[in-house]
Amino acid sequence: MTQPNELFEQLRALTTEQRNSRTREIDLASTQRILELMNDEDRAVADAVRSALADIARVVELVTEAFRGGGRLFYAGAGTSGRLGILDASECPPTFGVEPTLVQGMIAGGPDTVFRSREGVEDHESAGARDVSSYRVGSGDVLVGITASRRTPYVMGALEEARTRGARTVLLRCNDGPAPEVDVVITVVPGPEAITGSTRLKAGTAQKMVLNMITTASMVKLGKVYENLMVDVRPNSAKLIERGKGIVMMLTGLEYEEAAAAYEAAGRNVKTAVVMRRRGVDRAAAEKLLADAGGFLARALGERG
């Protein structure tokens, strides 16, 4: 009798590969019941993420320190994990007004794999190391390897190469167990999937929640948010331009036309427009106040330290 190989045994031990006793009859369930079963499973995800908040906080501090020093944040993953990293990275520039190079995602198999799955591209550590080299990850940067299984070779290769190059390294995984040498391990275990082994479900949701936290909290700490408003939003579309005007209205009490005029006078920069109106200064003076305040609108307005 052929004995199971090492990979088979490794996979069989993973929580994400276990059968879920609560969904064994999903194949014969009604549409409503299928959705109820999936929703019931999703309820566990937020609690699993909450249990890892201390480690996520450590990563936010690493990322914030890197950004302040001119460094960058990189994500590396395969399949769903890689796509989630690229999604999070792509949403930072319009939301927080940062350059596209500040947060970047790399995926096993390259950009084409975002749109069409290519099986087997995750199986080579050398590919992960090669991508880290091509992105010139180095000292001062942070690389977060994302893997549901905790063992994806592409991710392991990326982490090792990044560490060798002096970057701070983080492993985000959805299974407990041995970990490579990294600065922080974030372990979020949402449990067996509704469909056995389909880690685009609970594991993917957990990863998305953690990535949201890492970039959002880091941007908050950089002054990209005032109260709970995205005051560094870039005016890259009609919707975002109108959002910017709306924020100016909220923070100045101006009516639409006056707020729109102030927004334009400030070069479509929400923070500059608000400082100009509330401090009674011109654009140059407002920009200097913001620069002296490290980009924090509250400080430029003389509020809350």
Secondary structure, 3 states (H helix, E strand, C coil): CCCCCHHHHHHHCCHHHCCCHHHCCHHHCCHHHHHHHHHHHHHHHHHHHHCCHHHHHHHHHHHHHHHHCCCCEEEEECHHHHHHHHHHHHHHHHHHCCCCCCEEEEECCCHHHHCCCCCCHHHCHHHHHHHHHHCCCCCCCEEEEEECCCCCHHHHHHHHHHHHCCCEEEEEECCCCCCCCCCEEEECCCCCCCCCCCCCCHHHHHHHHHHHHHHHHHHHHCCCCECCECCCCCCCCHHHHHHHHHHHHHHHCCCHHHHHHHHHHCCCCHHHHHHHHHHCCCHHHHHHHHHHCCCCHHHHCCCCC
